């Protein structure tokens, strides 16, 4: 029983420490894709801003999935 709680704690810490990386990777990926599309097709600066926005949106959806997984792990 003690061993099981220890591994639940480790799994929870692993999930939670991954959140900052997702928060950074989503908008950065959106920025790079938006900047690439802007240069490639000579588009407006709004493309980059949309890319960053959708990157944040994707990051938050992934964070919600992670938090649900953490809740499932702790519920068991």
C-alpha positions as CSV (number, residue, x, y, z in Angstrom):
1,X,0.0,0.0,0.0
2,X,2.8,2.4,0.9
3,X,4.6,1.5,-2.3
4,X,1.5,2.2,-4.4
5,X,1.0,5.7,-2.9
6,X,4.7,6.4,-3.6
7,X,4.3,5.6,-7.3
8,X,1.1,7.5,-7.5
9,X,2.9,10.5,-6.1
10,X,5.8,10.1,-8.6
11,X,3.3,9.8,-11.5
12,X,1.5,12.9,-10.4
13,X,4.7,14.9,-10.1
14,X,5.7,13.8,-13.5
15,X,2.5,14.9,-15.1
16,X,2.4,18.3,-13.3
17,X,6.0,19.1,-14.1
18,X,5.3,18.6,-17.8
19,X,2.7,21.5,-17.8
20,X,5.2,24.4,-18.1
21,X,6.8,22.7,-21.1
22,X,3.4,22.4,-22.8
23,X,2.6,26.0,-22.0
24,X,5.9,27.1,-23.7
25,X,5.8,24.7,-26.6
26,X,2.2,25.5,-27.8
27,X,2.6,29.2,-28.5
28,X,6.2,28.8,-29.8
29,X,5.1,26.3,-32.3
30,X,2.2,28.5,-33.3
31,X,4.6,31.4,-33.7
32,X,7.0,29.5,-35.9
33,X,4.3,28.1,-38.1
34,X,2.7,31.6,-38.4
35,X,6.0,33.2,-39.2
36,X,6.7,30.6,-41.8
37,X,3.3,31.1,-43.4
38,X,3.7,34.8,-43.3
39,X,7.1,34.8,-45.1
40,X,6.1,32.0,-47.5
41,X,2.9,33.5,-48.7
42,X,3.6,37.2,-47.9
43,X,0.6,37.4,-45.5
44,X,-0.3,39.9,-42.8
45,X,1.1,39.9,-39.3
46,X,-2.2,38.6,-38.1
47,X,-1.2,35.1,-39.2
48,X,1.5,35.0,-36.6
49,X,-0.9,36.2,-33.9
50,X,-3.4,33.6,-34.9
51,X,-0.7,30.9,-34.7
52,X,0.2,32.0,-31.2
53,X,-3.5,32.1,-30.2
54,X,-4.1,28.6,-31.5
55,X,-0.9,27.4,-29.9
56,X,-2.2,28.7,-26.5
57,X,-5.6,27.0,-27.2
58,X,-3.9,23.7,-28.0
59,X,-1.7,24.0,-24.9
60,X,-4.7,24.6,-22.6
61,X,-6.6,21.6,-24.1
62,X,-3.6,19.4,-23.4
63,X,-3.3,20.7,-19.9
64,X,-6.9,19.9,-19.3
65,X,-6.2,16.3,-20.5
66,X,-3.2,16.1,-18.2
67,X,-5.2,17.3,-15.2
68,X,-7.9,14.8,-15.9
69,X,-5.3,12.0,-16.0
70,X,-3.8,13.2,-12.7
71,X,-7.3,13.1,-11.2
72,X,-7.8,9.5,-12.5
73,X,-4.4,8.4,-11.1
74,X,-5.2,9.9,-7.7
75,X,-8.7,8.5,-7.6
76,X,-7.5,4.9,-7.9
